[in-house]
Structures are given as C-alpha cells and as structure tokens.
C-alpha cells in the first residue's frame, strides 16, 4: 500500500548525495591544463565547501501523495471522499495482519522492545524511572488474574471501572482487562457524582480500581446511598487507612490493596470484534455520553512500536518541569495549550527591536516551511528559538494537536519556532479519535488534513444554516472501520448518531478545499438564533477575543429572545494589570475586573469584523477549569454549566443592555 511504502521510506536526512556531487562537474567552467599551487588550494577549498553544502543542506520531506489532490471522490461523488493513499475504495482495516487487537499491539511492542523501557514516572526533583515492557506485561497478567479471582468474568460483557489519575498503573490495569477480554470503563472526577451513579448503574459495575483513598471515599458515598447495588469491590494503587476499610465493610464493599490480588492464571486474549472500552464523556452540552469501542478500533501506536511513555507527577503546575526532564520526541497536545505557548512567547518579547527580530526569524523559517523543509538546526534556531525549544525538552520531532480548531496564525508560528513536525487532526470519541490528519509535507494551515486510510468522509446538507453538499459544504459524516458500534444500552441515541448506512453524523460543519483537505467552518450543535433571525456561531467570536493578550478565557452567550450577544471574560492575571496600565487604566487585578473601562478596552480591541457585536461583558477573576466543572478534560468550555454558573450575571447584562 502506498501509505505503508511511504512510512518505510521516510527519513529526515534522505537524498542521493552521490548524484549531487557528480553533478558538481557541470557547475565548473572549462579549466586550463596547468595550475599554480595557490589556485589548486583555492579550487580544492571551493570544491570541499560546495560538496559539504550539497551533502548537508536541508532537504524537504517528500510527501506520500500529490499535495494538490490529498483525497479522492468516492464513485465520482465530490461530497464523499477517501484518502489518496489508498489504491481503491477499500479502506484500511489492519495495519499489520497479525495485529488486530490492543492486546496484539502491546505484544508486538513487547517483541520489539523486550526489557526496554515502557512506562515512566518520576518523583519531585528526581529523574524518570522506567518500567520495562516485560515487567508491564507480567504485572498486567497477574493483575488480570487477580480480578478473575475476585469474581470478574473473562469476557467482553464484564465491565471493570478505573477511577484514577494518569499514571503507569492506569495502563497496566487497562492491559490487564484486555489480557482477559474484559471491557474497561474509565471514570473521572469531572463527571460529577450524579454522572458517576449513572455510569455505575448502566454498566452494572461491581469492580473499580482506584488510585487514592479520596476516590474510594467518593464511590463509598454513592454506595451508602443504595443507588449502586452491584458495586462490591474496590482495589487501590496507594495505601489506605483502616477507617476506609471499616467504612467499606459496613456498606458491603471489599477494599483491597493492589498487591493483595496479584496472582497468576492462563491468559484469555480478546477477538478483534470484542468490546474493549466504554468511554463516558461529559461533553460541552452537559450531558454524559458513552461510546462502545471494540478492540479493532483502538490503535495503541506508541506501544505497538516499542516506544516509551512518560507520565507527569500529577501536579499540573510542574508539567513544564516534567517535559524538560522527559525530553519527549512526540507530544500530543490540545490547541489551548499551544495558544498559551504562543502567547507566552510573544508576551516575553517586549521591546520593538526584539519583536522585529523575532518576526523576521519566523518569516525566514516559514519560507523554509513553504519549500517543505522542517528543521531545528538553522541559524535562526541557534540564535532565536533554541530557548523556546529547550523549554519543551529540546528533543521534539512530532506534535499532534486536535480536539478543537487552532488558529492558522498560531500553527504557522509554532511550526517555525519549535522546529518540528506539527500535525493537525480532526475526529471525536465516536470515531476513535481521528478521521482526518494533515499530510506530511503539507505545512499550510487552515485545514485539518485529508481522510485517514481507515475512513471515508462526506458532507451532507444543512438547509437551516445554508450549507449544501453540492457547494462542498455541510455536516461532516464519517464511515469506516474506526467508527464506534453505538451507545451502551441506548438504541435511540445510537440511531440518532449512526444512520442506516453506517454514517456517523458529527454535528460539525466542514468544507472541502480544492486540494482535497477538510476545513472545519462551524458547529451545528453550538449554533443559536437571535431574535432577528440571525444565526450565530459563538466559538468564532470567542476565538477572536482570545487573540487579545489580556484575555485568558471567554464565553459568548446568545438568546433567541434577545437581539445581541453578551459574554464572560477571564482576563490573564499575569498580563492584565500591565496591559491595562499601558492604556491608562490603573488598579489591581480584582479592581480592573470591576472597572467598565476595562471591558471597553478589551471589546474595542477585538470585534471590529463582526456585524453582531457583544454588547456587554462580565470580567470574571477566576479561571474556568476542569476542577470547577466549567471545562471538559480536553479543556473545552462546558456551555451548559457556564450558562448555569453565570445565569445571574447574564440576566443582569441583558437587563442593563435592554434599557
């Protein structure tokens, strides 16, 4: 397959240097038959320098397909397209024929790496410690055996909950379930107790693996109310108190240390069609949704190729220190964090001269990007960008960003300054994360790439919003091997998401570009209509506001009974005071949030392009976060919860603006 052939041939230092050196002869004029010693030395030096440049000059990455035709219409339908990396309309199902489940993938990584490092963790101020592939496989087998000894059944209908922070034991627990064909159900603090009850009851979960005592206490609190009768056993990674043990005994829940259930029995690996995981997500609408994902859909790429994965210490404030210590080569990241990196870089350059030099260096690197060259060893990298790259470990080769749109300006800037490959993807949980991916060699911005070889993507009409597939615009629909099988025990919602032909309707609005890539242009579910009949996409306006250096977060709200918009803005506490002072507005951070002049300054900076402006803003001094329930774990705004939390301020702003 074309895609596989290209991956095998990808090299940063490729090229036929011998033929280039041979061609050097054509660059030299006809020479006389005799030379002076100085002439010979001079020509030798020139030839050496020229040869060195030819051999070491940066070379563009060769794209795996024609970048002007990255996707192909399916059966002549321009609105439905598949990857140009495929030879025909048959989608890729398995990358390796002998690797069809998550269990198979890890076993392949085990064969490659053996006793090599697999999972990394660190204590404060110390280097990373690594657990080998062999040890991870051993621990997964004995933990899975222990779960069976405590009553779990080795089949895909056995749901095992895990309620823990990201850490090595999380992955070991996941592999333990897959080793014995059990299905995993992750639980998160951000879901809330009500959602937790719903999940435990729906999946009839009897066994939950936790990391700390406080999470076990949350589950016992639910059990004590009598609403989760199936829950009977909790296994903790960390030591726990005698009080917790007694509390569990009183409500009929056995509480065990991880080491207490480590036994061994014969493995029972899953089949490709077996259920692997049920993902419950809080989403941005406030409703908890679940997705059933079979083994065939989970591609644990890092482990499949014997890579090592490092975890942060658990304290988000120490994340940058963890990154510097780990020195990752691959960094998956949400756009919001890339926006913060971009803002920090620009915010740190205060003098006009330094800013001019920075932008000149960025333009020079972007010129190289335009010719397909990606590197971190240019003169500009050594003089300007080395500190920026060092802050992320100095070893990055790939960055993948997804989950939300990223500004083309930010993406182009960071591709230049970080000196590594930055890919943008698009997808959702229901299609196992990704369905499109930007193509290697295409470093243009403003799109999310072409369909992956495992999926077809088509656009369908949305008449209410004036989007029509014949114009290359419409709701994004996905079909292929990566699409989920449905929502757990909910045929009605499954029927709403998956149509009779197997197309997943995403609720996002896309546009096909002339080169066969997809651009995300709107969000069907987050559109609302104002009283004058005008449709508004609030996220577009929010993205404009967040480009102001003084704005950290923003929530734009509209009402069908009102003719205008209002918003809630969280100013950036690190820059807001100085930013306001430059505009003649003086005060502390809290005082500035109460000052209507601050609103005018922010408002006038950003919304000139919009016909329907935000008439009023409430400046809020506390960040939206996962912990206060206003952001999802992927840092998207939870719009329903934001409306509820700020309902009083919203009512006041509408009341004031209608006078």
Residue pairs with C-beta under 8 A, 6 or more apart in sequence:
1 85
1 86
1 87
1 92
1 453
2 64
2 65
2 85
2 86
2 87
3 64
3 83
3 85
3 86
3 92
3 453
4 95
6 62
6 64
6 85
6 440
7 64
9 62
10 61
10 62
10 440
12 61
13 59
14 59
14 62
15 59
17 54
17 55
20 54
20 55
21 51
21 54
21 55
24 47
24 50
24 51
24 54
27 50
35 43
58 368
58 373
58 375
58 378
59 373
60 371
60 372
60 373
60 441
61 372
61 373
61 374
61 421
61 440
61 441
62 372
62 441
63 372
63 439
63 440
63 441
63 442
64 85
64 439
64 440
64 441
65 84
65 85
65 439
66 84
67 439
67 441
67 442
67 515
68 514
68 515
68 516
69 84
69 515
69 516
70 83
70 84
70 439
70 442
70 449
70 450
70 515
70 516
70 517
71 81
71 82
71 83
71 84
71 450
71 451
71 457
71 512
71 516
71 517
72 81
72 82
72 83
72 84
72 86
72 516
73 80
73 81
74 80
74 81
74 82
74 89
74 456
74 458
75 89
77 458
78 472
78 512
79 458
79 459
79 460
79 469
79 470
79 472
79 474
79 512
80 456
80 457
80 458
80 459
81 450
81 451
81 456
81 457
81 458
81 512
81 516
82 89
82 91
82 451
82 453
82 455
82 456
82 457
83 450
83 451
83 452
83 453
84 450
84 516
85 453
86 92
86 453
89 456
91 453
91 454
91 455
91 456
91 480
91 481
92 453
92 454
92 481
93 296
93 454
93 481
94 100
94 296
95 299
96 108
98 104
98 108
99 105
99 108
99 304
100 272
100 295
100 296
101 178
101 269
101 270
101 271
101 272
101 274
101 276
101 295
101 296
102 175
102 178
102 270
102 276
102 295
102 298
102 300
103 175
103 178
103 179
103 269
103 270
103 295
104 269
105 298
105 299
105 300
105 303
105 304
106 136
106 137
106 175
106 178
106 300
106 303
106 304
107 137
108 304
108 305
109 118
109 133
109 302
109 303
109 304
109 305
109 306
109 307
110 133
110 134
110 137
110 306
112 305
112 306
113 132
113 133
113 306
114 132
114 133
114 134
115 132
115 133
115 134
116 132
116 133
116 306
116 308
117 130
117 131
117 132
117 133
117 308
118 130
118 131
118 132
118 133
118 135
118 136
118 303
118 308
118 309
119 130
119 131
119 136
119 168
119 171
119 172
119 308
119 309
119 310
119 311
120 128
120 129
120 130
120 131
120 168
120 308
120 309
120 310
120 311
120 326
121 128
121 129
121 131
121 167
121 168
121 310
121 311
121 313
122 128
122 129
122 310
122 313
122 322
122 325
123 313
124 313
124 318
127 325
128 310
128 325
128 326
130 308
131 139
131 168
133 306
136 168
136 171
136 172
136 175
137 175
139 172
139 176
139 262
140 172
140 173
140 175
140 176
140 178
140 179
141 176
141 179
141 264
141 267
142 262
142 263
142 264
143 172
143 173
143 176
143 258
143 261
143 262
144 175
144 176
144 177
144 179
144 180
144 182
144 267
145 180
145 262
145 263
145 264
145 265
146 235
146 260
146 261
146 262
146 263
147 160
147 176
147 177
147 180
147 182
147 207
147 235
147 261
148 154
148 180
148 265
149 261
149 263
149 265
150 207
150 233
150 254
150 256
150 261
151 206
151 207
151 232
151 233
152 158
152 160
152 180
152 182
152 206
152 207
153 182
154 180
154 181
154 182
154 268
155 181
155 182
156 181
156 182
156 183
156 270
156 274
156 275
156 276
157 183
157 275
158 181
158 182
158 183
159 182
159 183
159 184
159 185
159 203
159 204
159 205
159 278
160 173
160 177
160 182
160 183
160 184
160 185
160 205
160 207
160 208
160 209
161 185
161 186
161 187
161 199
161 200
161 203
161 205
161 207
161 208
161 209
162 170
162 173
162 174
162 184
162 185
162 186
162 187
162 208
162 209
162 210
163 186
163 187
163 188
163 208
163 209
163 210
163 211
163 215
163 218
163 219
164 170
164 173
164 209
164 210
164 211
164 212
164 215
164 237
165 211
165 212
165 314
166 311
166 312
167 211
167 237
167 311
167 314
168 311
169 211
169 237
169 258
170 211
171 309
173 184
173 209
174 184
174 277
177 183
177 184
178 184
178 269
178 270
178 276
178 295
179 267
179 268
179 269
180 267
180 268
180 269
181 268
181 269
181 270
181 271
181 274
183 274
183 275
183 276
183 277
183 278
184 276
184 277
184 278
185 199
185 203
185 205
185 277
185 278
185 280
186 277
186 279
186 280
187 196
187 199
187 208
187 280
188 280
188 282
188 633
189 215
189 626
189 627
190 282
190 626
190 627
190 629
190 632
190 633
191 199
191 280
191 282
191 288
192 282
192 629
193 218
193 221
193 222
195 280
195 282
195 288
196 218
196 219
196 222
197 222
197 227
197 228
198 288
199 205
199 280
199 288
199 290
200 208
200 219
200 222
200 228
200 230
200 231
201 227
201 228
201 230
202 290
202 488
202 489
203 278
203 488
204 230
205 228
205 230
205 231
206 230
206 231
206 232
206 233
207 232
207 233
207 234
207 235
208 219
208 231
208 233
208 234
208 235
209 234
209 235
209 236
209 237
209 258
210 216
210 219
210 234
210 235
210 236
210 237
211 236
211 237
211 238
212 236
212 237
212 238
213 236
213 238
213 240
213 241
213 244
216 234
216 236
216 240
216 244
216 248
216 255
217 244
217 247
219 228
219 231
219 234
219 253
220 234
220 244
220 247
220 248
220 251
220 253
222 228
222 231
223 231
223 251
223 252
223 253
224 251
231 253
232 252
232 253
232 254
233 253
233 254
233 255
233 256
234 248
234 253
234 254
234 255
234 256
235 256
235 257
235 258
235 261
236 255
236 256
236 257
236 258
237 258
239 257
240 255
240 257
244 255
245 255
248 254
248 255
249 255
270 276
270 295
271 295
272 294
272 295
272 296
273 294
273 295
273 296
274 294
274 295
275 292
275 293
275 294
275 295
275 485
276 293
276 294
276 295
276 297
276 298
277 293
277 298
278 290
278 291
278 292
278 293
278 488
279 290
279 291
279 293
279 429
280 288
280 289
280 290
281 288
281 289
281 290
281 291
281 429
281 632
282 288
282 632
282 633
282 638
283 289
283 632
283 638
284 526
284 632
284 636
284 637
284 638
284 639
284 640
285 525
285 639
285 640
286 638
286 639
286 640
286 641
287 640
289 429
289 487
289 493
290 487
290 488
290 490
291 429
291 430
291 484
291 487
292 484
292 485
292 486
292 487
292 488
293 432
293 484
293 485
294 485
296 481
297 432
297 481
297 482
297 483
297 484
298 432
299 432
302 308
302 309
302 330
303 309
307 330
310 322
310 326
310 328
312 318
312 319
312 322
313 322
320 391
323 331
323 391
323 392
323 393
324 390
324 391
324 392
324 393
325 393
326 393
327 393
327 394
327 395
328 392
328 393
328 395
328 396
329 395
329 396
329 397
329 398
330 396
330 397
330 398
330 399
330 400
331 392
331 396
331 398
331 399
331 400
332 399
332 400
332 401
332 402
333 399
333 400
333 401
334 401
334 402
334 403
334 404
334 634
334 635
335 401
335 403
335 404
335 405
335 406
335 407
335 410
336 404
336 635
337 635
338 399
338 401
338 406
338 410
338 411
338 414
339 406
339 407
339 410
339 546
341 414
342 410
342 413
342 414
343 549
343 572
345 358
345 388
345 413
345 417
346 355
346 549
347 549
347 574
347 575
349 355
349 358
357 384
358 384
361 380
361 383
361 384
361 385
361 416
362 413
362 416
362 417
364 378
364 380
365 378
365 380
365 381
365 385
365 415
365 416
365 417
365 419
366 412
366 415
366 416
368 374
368 375
368 378
369 412
369 415
369 416
369 443
370 443
372 441
372 443
374 415
374 419
374 420
374 421
374 443
375 381
375 419
376 385
376 389
376 418
376 419
376 420
377 419
378 419
381 389
381 419
384 417
385 416
385 417
385 418
385 419
386 394
388 417
388 418
389 396
389 417
389 418
389 419
392 418
396 418
396 419
396 420
397 420
397 421
398 420
398 421
398 422
398 423
399 414
399 418
399 420
399 421
399 422
399 423
400 422
400 423
400 424
400 425
401 411
401 422
401 423
401 424
401 425
402 424
402 425
402 426
402 427
402 433
402 434
402 448
403 634
403 635
403 636
404 634
404 635
404 636
405 520
405 539
405 543
406 424
407 543
407 547
408 445
408 446
409 445
409 547
411 422
411 424
411 445
412 443
412 445
414 422
415 422
415 443
421 440
423 437
423 438
423 440
423 449
424 437
424 438
424 445
424 447
424 448
424 449
425 433
425 434
425 436
425 437
425 438
425 448
425 449
426 434
426 435
426 436
426 448
426 449
426 508
426 518
426 520
427 433
427 434
427 435
427 436
427 478
427 482
428 506
429 484
430 483
430 484
430 497
430 504
430 506
431 455
431 478
431 480
431 482
431 483
431 484
431 504
431 506
432 482
432 483
432 484
434 452
434 482
435 451
435 452
435 455
435 457
435 478
435 480
435 482
436 448
436 449
436 450
436 451
436 452
436 455
436 457
436 517
436 518
437 448
437 449
437 450
437 452
438 447
438 448
438 449
438 450
438 517
439 449
439 450
439 517
442 449
442 515
442 517
446 519
447 513
447 517
447 518
447 519
448 517
448 518
448 519
448 520
449 517
449 518
450 516
450 517
450 518
451 457
451 518
452 482
454 480
454 481
454 482
455 478
455 479
455 480
455 481
455 482
455 483
456 478
456 479
456 480
457 476
457 477
457 478
457 510
457 518
458 469
458 477
458 479
458 503
459 467
459 469
459 472
459 473
459 474
459 475
459 476
459 477
459 510
459 511
459 512
460 469
460 474
460 475
460 477
460 505
461 467
461 468
461 469
461 474
461 475
462 468
462 474
462 475
462 509
462 524
464 535
465 509
465 522
465 524
465 527
465 535
467 473
467 474
467 475
467 509
467 522
468 474
472 511
472 512
473 509
473 510
473 511
473 512
473 521
474 509
474 510
475 505
475 506
475 507
475 508
475 509
475 510
475 524
476 506
476 508
476 509
476 510
476 518
476 520
477 499
477 503
477 504
477 505
477 506
478 503
478 504
478 506
479 501
479 502
479 503
479 504
483 498
483 502
483 504
484 504
486 494
486 497
486 498
487 493
487 494
487 497
496 505
497 504
497 505
498 504
498 505
499 505
507 523
507 524
507 525
508 520
508 522
508 523
508 524
509 520
509 521
509 522
509 523
509 524
510 518
510 519
510 520
510 521
511 518
511 519
511 521
512 518
512 519
513 519
522 537
522 540
523 537
523 539
526 537
526 538
526 539
526 639
527 535
527 536
527 537
528 535
528 536
528 538
528 558
528 559
528 560
529 535
529 536
529 560
530 536
530 558
530 559
530 560
530 562
530 563
530 564
530 565
530 612
531 559
531 560
531 561
531 562
531 563
532 563
534 612
536 558
536 565
536 612
538 555
538 556
538 557
538 558
538 565
539 556
541 556
541 565
541 567
541 607
541 610
541 614
542 554
542 555
542 556
542 567
542 637
544 606
544 607
544 609
544 610
545 551
545 554
545 556
545 567
545 569
545 602
545 606
545 607
546 552
546 553
546 554
547 606
548 602
548 605
548 606
549 572
549 575
549 579
550 571
550 572
550 575
550 576
550 579
550 580
550 601
550 602
550 605
551 569
551 570
551 571
551 572
551 602
551 606
552 570
552 571
552 572
552 573
552 623
553 569
553 570
553 623
553 624
553 637
554 567
554 568
554 569
554 570
555 567
555 568
555 569
555 624
555 637
555 639
555 642
555 646
556 565
556 566
556 567
556 614
557 565
557 566
557 567
557 568
557 642
557 643
557 646
557 650
558 564
558 565
558 566
559 654
562 654
562 658
564 612
564 613
564 614
564 615
564 657
565 612
565 613
565 614
565 615
566 614
566 615
566 616
566 617
566 618
566 650
566 653
566 654
566 657
567 614
567 616
567 617
567 618
568 617
568 618
568 620
568 642
568 646
568 649
569 599
569 602
569 617
569 618
569 619
569 620
570 619
570 620
570 621
570 622
570 623
570 624
571 589
571 592
571 593
571 598
571 602
571 619
571 621
573 589
573 621
576 589
576 592
577 587
577 588
577 589
577 592
580 586
580 587
580 592
580 598
580 601
583 601
585 592
585 595
585 597
585 598
585 601
587 595
589 621
590 621
592 598
592 619
593 619
593 620
593 621
594 619
598 619
599 616
599 617
599 619
602 617
602 619
603 613
603 614
603 617
607 613
607 614
615 653
615 657
616 653
616 656
616 657
617 653
618 646
618 649
618 653
620 646
620 649
622 628
624 630
624 631
624 637
624 642
625 631
626 632
626 633
626 635
629 638
629 641
630 637
630 638
630 641
630 642
630 645
631 637
631 638
632 638
643 650
